[in-house]
């Protein structure tokens, strides 16, 4: 219950306010995902293939072929796992929207961590400004 009390005011965050913050965070996550997906996997893959062709023309030693194979494996892992973190976050937000986790407490916990991080960043910036 302490996490629902505004620091220094003794007032509680209202359910409506917390729900609006949750919806705002949801929209920000979706926008962030759209911004990150702007380049597209196909563009990334074609750029990688062009780089690989140029690199293979420049060097043809066994070590460079091994490096190319390692880089190709890393690219394949990236493509296989692309967007999985965002999907998990969106699934979690959907569960919160459905009330599976008690949305008010989840949002309040996220806000509590955000405020604590903001306070520590502000204190660090203030200390750096004095130095």
C-alpha positions as CSV (number, residue, x, y, z in Angstrom):
1,X,0.0,0.0,0.0
2,X,3.0,2.3,0.5
3,X,3.8,2.3,-3.1
4,X,0.4,3.8,-3.9
5,X,1.0,6.9,-1.7
6,X,2.5,10.0,-3.3
7,X,5.8,10.9,-1.6
8,X,5.5,14.0,0.6
9,X,1.8,14.5,0.1
10,X,0.2,11.6,1.9
11,X,-2.3,11.2,-1.0
12,X,-2.9,8.0,-2.9
13,X,-2.7,7.7,-6.6
14,X,-6.2,7.2,-8.0
15,X,-7.1,4.1,-10.0
16,X,-8.0,6.3,-13.0
17,X,-4.7,8.1,-12.9
18,X,-2.8,4.8,-12.7
19,X,-4.9,3.3,-15.5
20,X,-4.1,6.3,-17.7
21,X,-0.4,5.9,-17.0
22,X,-0.6,2.2,-17.9
23,X,-2.3,3.1,-21.2
24,X,0.3,5.8,-21.9
25,X,3.1,3.3,-21.2
26,X,1.3,0.8,-23.5
27,X,1.2,3.3,-26.3
28,X,4.8,4.2,-25.8
29,X,5.9,0.6,-26.0
30,X,3.9,0.1,-29.3
31,X,5.4,3.3,-30.8
32,X,8.9,2.2,-29.7
33,X,8.3,-1.2,-31.3
34,X,7.2,0.5,-34.6
35,X,10.2,2.8,-34.5
36,X,12.6,-0.1,-34.0
37,X,10.9,-2.1,-36.8
38,X,11.2,0.7,-39.3
39,X,14.4,-0.6,-40.8
40,X,12.9,-4.0,-41.2
41,X,14.6,-7.4,-41.1
42,X,14.8,-7.7,-44.9
43,X,16.7,-4.4,-45.2
44,X,19.1,-5.5,-42.4
45,X,19.6,-8.9,-44.0
46,X,20.3,-7.4,-47.5
47,X,22.7,-4.8,-46.0
48,X,24.5,-7.7,-44.2
49,X,24.7,-9.7,-47.4
50,X,26.2,-6.8,-49.3
51,X,28.8,-6.3,-46.6
52,X,29.6,-10.0,-46.7
53,X,30.1,-9.9,-50.4
54,X,32.5,-7.0,-50.2
55,X,34.4,-8.6,-47.3
56,X,34.7,-11.9,-49.2
57,X,36.1,-10.1,-52.2
58,X,38.7,-8.3,-50.1
59,X,39.8,-11.3,-48.1
60,X,39.6,-15.0,-48.9
61,X,41.7,-16.5,-46.1
62,X,40.4,-19.4,-43.9
63,X,40.2,-17.1,-40.9
64,X,38.0,-14.6,-42.7
65,X,35.7,-17.4,-43.9
66,X,35.4,-18.5,-40.3
67,X,34.6,-15.0,-39.2
68,X,32.0,-14.7,-41.9
69,X,30.4,-18.0,-40.8
70,X,30.3,-16.7,-37.2
71,X,28.8,-13.4,-38.3
72,X,26.2,-15.3,-40.4
73,X,25.3,-17.4,-37.3
74,X,24.9,-14.3,-35.2
75,X,22.6,-12.8,-37.9
76,X,20.5,-15.9,-38.0
77,X,20.1,-15.8,-34.2
78,X,19.1,-12.1,-34.4
79,X,16.5,-12.8,-37.1
80,X,15.2,-15.8,-35.1
81,X,14.8,-13.8,-31.9
82,X,13.8,-10.5,-33.5
83,X,11.0,-8.8,-31.6
84,X,10.7,-11.5,-29.0
85,X,11.3,-9.1,-26.1
86,X,8.7,-6.6,-27.4
87,X,6.2,-9.5,-27.9
88,X,6.7,-10.6,-24.3
89,X,6.2,-7.1,-23.0
90,X,3.0,-6.7,-25.0
91,X,1.8,-10.1,-23.8
92,X,2.4,-9.0,-20.2
93,X,0.6,-5.7,-20.8
94,X,-2.4,-7.6,-22.3
95,X,-2.5,-9.7,-19.2
96,X,-2.4,-6.6,-17.0
97,X,-5.2,-5.1,-19.1
98,X,-7.3,-8.2,-18.5
99,X,-6.6,-7.9,-14.7
100,X,-4.6,-11.1,-14.3
101,X,-1.9,-9.4,-12.2
102,X,-3.8,-6.5,-10.6
103,X,-3.1,-3.6,-12.9
104,X,-3.0,-0.9,-10.2
105,X,-0.3,-2.6,-8.2
106,X,1.8,-3.5,-11.3
107,X,1.6,0.1,-12.6
108,X,2.3,1.5,-9.1
109,X,5.4,-0.8,-8.8
110,X,6.7,0.4,-12.2
111,X,6.1,4.0,-11.3
112,X,7.8,3.5,-7.9
113,X,10.9,2.2,-9.7
114,X,10.8,5.0,-12.3
115,X,10.5,7.7,-9.6
116,X,13.4,6.1,-7.6
117,X,15.6,6.1,-10.7
118,X,14.6,9.7,-11.5
119,X,15.5,10.8,-8.0
120,X,18.9,9.0,-8.1
121,X,19.6,10.5,-11.5
122,X,18.6,14.0,-10.3
123,X,20.8,13.7,-7.2
124,X,23.8,12.5,-9.3
125,X,23.3,15.4,-11.8
126,X,23.1,17.8,-8.9
127,X,26.3,16.4,-7.4
128,X,28.1,16.7,-10.7
129,X,27.0,20.2,-11.2
130,X,28.5,21.2,-7.8
131,X,31.8,19.5,-8.6
